[in-house]
Amino acid sequence: MTAQLEPAGNRTVIETSAGPITALQAGSAGEPVLLVPGYTGSKEDFAPVLPRLVAAGFAVTAIDLPGQYESPGPADPVEYTPARLAEVLGEVVAALGGSVHLLGHSFGGLVARAAVLTNRAAYRSLVLMCSGPSGIGGARRTMIEHLEPVLAASGVAGVYAASLAIYRAQAGYIEPPAALAAFLESRFLAGAPAMLQGMGRALRDEPDRVTELAALGVPTLVVYGVDDDAWPPHVQDDMARRLGAEVVVVPDAAHSPAVENPPITAAALTAFWQRQTAASSPAHDS
């Protein structure tokens, strides 16, 4: 599957206090949507759903967070906490006109949550995709901890080589097509060392802020792949219950449903956002 490599929008740059943020933008009309990737991810992780979201009438912006791929970031790991990155999202939203539907994938969900908690008025709704109530656990946490000293000793290239060796040793691992493998390697190697360190720590240390978020009453959707292996599905279901949020489980998908099952993922997102639009319309209010 090489959908991440297909042209899906216009590349643009948004200036922020953390440096330039590189984005893919698609759709010139409709309600604005901002898509935030996860740890070691990028804007291209949303490329498979962008055309479908635009066709549904949304103006979509997908970004690289600071330090990711084409967004050079600060050299200090403390600049990569959800709280600090939430401030950067606020600057992006201001550049987009001041109010968006917000989606965060995985670590991006922790950042998106912090952004809503920082400035509720800037966000029309929130989607938490394959994210959780607090820091990550399980095998992914163990892998981050295993690779932390590798980063210190061998840099980003060393981390990439070590992580690839771990994945290849896992049962059922399938090598991606050559073009996709080349992209994934170049994307990872472009990441800032401070980003890997700072986000890696934040991904493990994030406290549970579900009660704070629930108190704001922001319309929220929790969506994840049926085989998600990051935050277990039952953890995400419980988070949704505490938030009073809708839940969509995407079939034939794991931790990256926008890539693994774009049609179902896009349909769930557009249905949720369209309901929010209808609920806030003057006709509905009357």
Buried (B, 14 or more C-beta within 10 A) or exposed (E): EBBBBEEBBEEEEBEBEBBBBBBBBBBEEBBBBBBBBBBBBBBBBBBBBBBBBBEBBBBBBBBBBBBBBBBBBBEEBEBBBBBBBBBBBBBBBBBBEEBBBBBBBBBBBBBBBBBBBBBBEBBBBBBBBBBBBBBBBEEBBEBBEEBBEBBEEBEBEBBBEBBBEBEEEEEEEEEEEEEBEEBBBEBBEBBBBBBBBBBBBBBBEBEEBBEEBBEEEBBBBBBBBEBBEBBBBEBBBBBBEBBEBBBBBBEEBBBBBBBBBBEBBBBBBBEBBBBBBEEEEEEEEE
